[in-house]
Amino acid sequence: MSKFERLIDLSGTDYNLLTPDEKQELDGLRLQNPRGDFSYVNGPAIVIFIGVVVLLYSWAGGLLAAYLTDFVQGIFIIILSFILIPFGCTR
């Protein structure tokens, strides 16, 4: 059983029902803060993949589209915020 699985197992039990050894083990595991496996793909491979996707998106003209989309959304947020001010003041 991995440290992460042991931490989950001990955390699921009522603390008052644990033996002194289990309490000490639980406290030690909480300090170590073991984590479960997030992915079977290593970190550098994910970073390289995302970087390639962003480069291809930008190269295909997606960056200009993203700028325009953010601009339009920003305008709508500002306009709708001013429209909602009276409703917020009345309540």
C-alpha atoms as an extended CHARMM CRD file, in Angstrom:
* protein
*
        91  EXT
         1         1  MET       CA              0.0000000000        0.0000000000        0.0000000000  PROA      1               0.0000000000
         2         2  SER       CA              1.3970000000        3.3820000000       -1.0100000000  PROA      2               0.0000000000
         3         3  LYS       CA              1.7170000000        6.2880000000        1.4000000000  PROA      3               0.0000000000
         4         4  PHE       CA             -1.1200000000        8.0810000000       -0.3850000000  PROA      4               0.0000000000
         5         5  GLU       CA             -3.4510000000        5.0830000000       -0.0560000000  PROA      5               0.0000000000
         6         6  ARG       CA             -2.4770000000        4.6820000000        3.6140000000  PROA      6               0.0000000000
         7         7  LEU       CA             -3.2130000000        8.3720000000        4.2460000000  PROA      7               0.0000000000
         8         8  ILE       CA             -6.6620000000        8.0010000000        2.6580000000  PROA      8               0.0000000000
         9         9  ASP       CA             -7.3030000000        4.8350000000        4.6670000000  PROA      9               0.0000000000
        10        10  LEU       CA             -6.3210000000        6.4090000000        7.9850000000  PROA      10              0.0000000000
        11        11  SER       CA             -8.1270000000        9.6850000000        7.2270000000  PROA      11              0.0000000000
        12        12  GLY       CA            -11.3520000000        7.7850000000        6.6370000000  PROA      12              0.0000000000
        13        13  THR       CA            -11.2860000000        6.3750000000       10.1480000000  PROA      13              0.0000000000
        14        14  ASP       CA            -12.4650000000        8.3150000000       13.1990000000  PROA      14              0.0000000000
        15        15  TYR       CA             -9.3680000000        9.8130000000       14.8060000000  PROA      15              0.0000000000
        16        16  ASN       CA            -10.4860000000        8.7750000000       18.3080000000  PROA      16              0.0000000000
        17        17  LEU       CA            -10.6900000000        5.1240000000       17.2320000000  PROA      17              0.0000000000
        18        18  LEU       CA             -7.0970000000        4.9960000000       15.9810000000  PROA      18              0.0000000000
        19        19  THR       CA             -4.3680000000        3.4060000000       18.0520000000  PROA      19              0.0000000000
        20        20  PRO       CA             -1.5410000000        5.6690000000       19.2490000000  PROA      20              0.0000000000
        21        21  ASP       CA              0.7580000000        4.1830000000       16.5770000000  PROA      21              0.0000000000
        22        22  GLU       CA             -1.8310000000        4.8690000000       13.8530000000  PROA      22              0.0000000000
        23        23  LYS       CA             -2.3310000000        8.4320000000       15.1160000000  PROA      23              0.0000000000
        24        24  GLN       CA              1.4120000000        9.0180000000       14.9640000000  PROA      24              0.0000000000
        25        25  GLU       CA              1.5610000000        7.4860000000       11.4570000000  PROA      25              0.0000000000
        26        26  LEU       CA             -1.3730000000        9.6500000000       10.3030000000  PROA      26              0.0000000000
        27        27  ASP       CA              0.2210000000       12.8070000000       11.6670000000  PROA      27              0.0000000000
        28        28  GLY       CA              3.5110000000       11.9140000000        9.9570000000  PROA      28              0.0000000000
        29        29  LEU       CA              1.7630000000       11.2430000000        6.6410000000  PROA      29              0.0000000000
        30        30  ARG       CA             -0.1040000000       14.5400000000        6.8550000000  PROA      30              0.0000000000
        31        31  LEU       CA              3.2100000000       16.3410000000        7.3170000000  PROA      31              0.0000000000
        32        32  GLN       CA              4.7340000000       14.5270000000        4.3350000000  PROA      32              0.0000000000
        33        33  ASN       CA              1.6100000000       15.2540000000        2.2790000000  PROA      33              0.0000000000
        34        34  PRO       CA              1.9600000000       12.3750000000       -0.1830000000  PROA      34              0.0000000000
        35        35  ARG       CA              0.1060000000       12.7880000000       -3.4370000000  PROA      35              0.0000000000
        36        36  GLY       CA             -1.4620000000       10.2380000000       -5.7230000000  PROA      36              0.0000000000
        37        37  ASP       CA             -0.4370000000        9.9060000000       -9.3420000000  PROA      37              0.0000000000
        38        38  PHE       CA             -2.0050000000       12.6740000000      -11.4040000000  PROA      38              0.0000000000
        39        39  SER       CA             -1.0220000000       11.3200000000      -14.7730000000  PROA      39              0.0000000000
        40        40  TYR       CA              1.0150000000        8.5700000000      -16.3490000000  PROA      40              0.0000000000
        41        41  VAL       CA              2.5300000000       11.1280000000      -18.7160000000  PROA      41              0.0000000000
        42        42  ASN       CA              5.6200000000       12.8840000000      -17.4290000000  PROA      42              0.0000000000
        43        43  GLY       CA              5.6050000000       16.6350000000      -16.8990000000  PROA      43              0.0000000000
        44        44  PRO       CA              8.0420000000       17.7330000000      -19.6260000000  PROA      44              0.0000000000
        45        45  ALA       CA              6.0550000000       15.8200000000      -22.2740000000  PROA      45              0.0000000000
        46        46  ILE       CA              2.8590000000       17.6410000000      -21.2850000000  PROA      46              0.0000000000
        47        47  VAL       CA              4.5990000000       21.0340000000      -21.3660000000  PROA      47              0.0000000000
        48        48  ILE       CA              6.0480000000       20.3490000000      -24.8220000000  PROA      48              0.0000000000
        49        49  PHE       CA              2.6760000000       19.1320000000      -26.1410000000  PROA      49              0.0000000000
        50        50  ILE       CA              0.8160000000       22.1960000000      -24.8460000000  PROA      50              0.0000000000
        51        51  GLY       CA              3.5290000000       24.4710000000      -26.2310000000  PROA      51              0.0000000000
        52        52  VAL       CA              3.2090000000       22.9040000000      -29.6900000000  PROA      52              0.0000000000
        53        53  VAL       CA             -0.5900000000       23.2610000000      -29.5830000000  PROA      53              0.0000000000
        54        54  VAL       CA             -0.3110000000       26.9450000000      -28.6150000000  PROA      54              0.0000000000
        55        55  LEU       CA              2.2300000000       27.5980000000      -31.3580000000  PROA      55              0.0000000000
        56        56  LEU       CA              0.0530000000       25.9260000000      -33.9840000000  PROA      56              0.0000000000
        57        57  TYR       CA             -3.0220000000       27.8220000000      -32.7750000000  PROA      57              0.0000000000
        58        58  SER       CA             -1.1610000000       31.1210000000      -32.8920000000  PROA      58              0.0000000000
        59        59  TRP       CA              0.3480000000       30.3550000000      -36.2810000000  PROA      59              0.0000000000
        60        60  ALA       CA             -3.0960000000       29.5760000000      -37.7000000000  PROA      60              0.0000000000
        61        61  GLY       CA             -4.3560000000       33.0520000000      -36.7350000000  PROA      61              0.0000000000
        62        62  GLY       CA             -5.9560000000       31.9870000000      -33.4920000000  PROA      62              0.0000000000
        63        63  LEU       CA             -4.2000000000       34.6010000000      -31.4100000000  PROA      63              0.0000000000
        64        64  LEU       CA             -5.8960000000       37.4450000000      -33.2820000000  PROA      64              0.0000000000
        65        65  ALA       CA             -9.2370000000       35.6900000000      -32.8650000000  PROA      65              0.0000000000
        66        66  ALA       CA             -8.5760000000       35.2600000000      -29.1390000000  PROA      66              0.0000000000
        67        67  TYR       CA             -7.7520000000       38.9850000000      -28.8130000000  PROA      67              0.0000000000
        68        68  LEU       CA            -10.9430000000       39.9760000000      -30.6020000000  PROA      68              0.0000000000
        69        69  THR       CA            -13.0400000000       37.5450000000      -28.5600000000  PROA      69              0.0000000000
        70        70  ASP       CA            -11.6070000000       38.8850000000      -25.2940000000  PROA      70              0.0000000000
        71        71  PHE       CA            -12.2230000000       42.4630000000      -26.4510000000  PROA      71              0.0000000000
        72        72  VAL       CA            -15.8810000000       41.7910000000      -27.2920000000  PROA      72              0.0000000000
        73        73  GLN       CA            -16.4140000000       39.8980000000      -24.0330000000  PROA      73              0.0000000000
        74        74  GLY       CA            -14.8510000000       42.7700000000      -22.1000000000  PROA      74              0.0000000000
        75        75  ILE       CA            -17.1840000000       45.2840000000      -23.7500000000  PROA      75              0.0000000000
        76        76  PHE       CA            -20.2020000000       43.1240000000      -22.8870000000  PROA      76              0.0000000000
        77        77  ILE       CA            -19.0570000000       42.7290000000      -19.2870000000  PROA      77              0.0000000000
        78        78  ILE       CA            -18.6920000000       46.4880000000      -18.8570000000  PROA      78              0.0000000000
        79        79  ILE       CA            -22.0730000000       47.2700000000      -20.4730000000  PROA      79              0.0000000000
        80        80  LEU       CA            -23.9390000000       44.5750000000      -18.5490000000  PROA      80              0.0000000000
        81        81  SER       CA            -22.2830000000       45.6250000000      -15.2850000000  PROA      81              0.0000000000
        82        82  PHE       CA            -23.6410000000       49.1550000000      -15.6930000000  PROA      82              0.0000000000
        83        83  ILE       CA            -27.0660000000       47.7540000000      -16.5790000000  PROA      83              0.0000000000
        84        84  LEU       CA            -27.1190000000       45.6350000000      -13.4080000000  PROA      84              0.0000000000
        85        85  ILE       CA            -26.0730000000       48.4280000000      -11.0060000000  PROA      85              0.0000000000
        86        86  PRO       CA            -29.6690000000       49.6830000000      -10.4590000000  PROA      86              0.0000000000
        87        87  PHE       CA            -30.8680000000       46.1340000000       -9.6920000000  PROA      87              0.0000000000
        88        88  GLY       CA            -28.1170000000       45.6980000000       -7.1260000000  PROA      88              0.0000000000
        89        89  CYS       CA            -28.8700000000       49.0270000000       -5.4360000000  PROA      89              0.0000000000
        90        90  THR       CA            -32.5900000000       48.3060000000       -5.0390000000  PROA      90              0.0000000000
        91        91  ARG       CA            -32.1140000000       45.0540000000       -3.1450000000  PROA      91              0.0000000000
